């Protein structure tokens, strides 16, 4: 089994494709990718973050439903602007368009959407239309596998790969199928030896911060070494009840803000303050996926609306934490 993983940026409208976004994320996870998307409406404040994600990603996926998407100040949708940026950066683009008729009422918006569809068809490396969720999932699986073969990219290799983590990948594939059926299967208890090996493995949590020293401001990119159990201890109090996925970044940023000054002084002894501390996106994705592989903090769909994903602490995680007390 290959250890190579791919960072995939997902761009969609916020409304109208909620089911597709959820299905796309789970399908890509099942294919061994690291999907990243916004769980909030697009606006001018998060455009820079979207472009940083596209700069760092291996593939870009666009999904156009029956709405053109949130409009920017220029009158062009943020989805459309994302596409133009990805084309300019020469990213491998996979586009999926619903065959449903547009629900936009404004003739000008309808015209812009049609022009955008033509652009998606002509500039995407792969273009597929879909008429149902089943059709959409099948297209995503086929096209992504084809893209990996025909447009190979660097990707990245997970560190410290061993049989224990390979088994975790197998478990993850099973869990994705279970999530799609909204069922939780009974998971066989791993041996204490394997569990201990996995719990005590360490990883580097990368982050960015601004350090103030001698009247100067400097951007630095430190890293904090943690074991997976230490990371679980940081996250666990905030996921005892089902919590939105965005809480991961809030919790980890809060933790890093508390240690950033002390860590910065290890390399810049005269630092007197730090600011704008935030976790690196890839480190955050690695952390979320490892929590999921370990069956410690897992996602579940919001049964009320089907549009949001909540994460919660599992009994397995509670047992791990109880052994640490």
C-alpha angles and dihedrals in degrees: 000000000000119000093203115118131190131215109224123191115208121205121187141139111274095235131045097029101061093125092047092052092053093045092047094051094050093044093052091047088053089052092054098257130132106231121198127189141151117265091198137059115284119250141154091277096063098038093093090052091050091053092049088053092050091048090056100038129096098214135015123214123198124193119190116190127176093300129072091222139235111334124234123217088269092060092249117116119250088237089058091047091050089054093051090050093049091050090050090051090049093234120168101259126204114190129190122187128190116234090218116115117260115268092201112118102193110092090215091054091047089053092049091049091052090051089049091052090053089050092050090052095049102039105035119097086218127022126183135169121213134195101188141018091257090051089047094051092048091050092048092052094047097043096045092050089049092048092053089054100041099035105032114188134189097259115167139266122235111242124238094020114185141150092277092058092043088057089050090056090054089051090050092056089053092047093054090055090049092051091053089055092042091237132125113213124207109266120214114243113250118229115268090242094057092041092053092049092053095043094053097046112113133218135186116251105207121204143160130235141161115242125201116212130159091348093307130112119219131182110225133181108209128170132219120211113223136165117235090249091053089053090049090053090054093050103035100079090056097049103048086108122040105281133186116263092243087070089078092069093042093052095045093045089051090050092048092048087058095053103029097092094050092045092048091054090061089071101021106036096187096054109131101180144010132201143175093038115176137160121254112256096231092048089051092050091048090050094050093047093048091051086052095045090051090049089235102119115013136179126246128183120248101254091201100062106001089222103096135055122221125194125211141184115258132219087249089060091048089054091049091050093047090055089055095055 
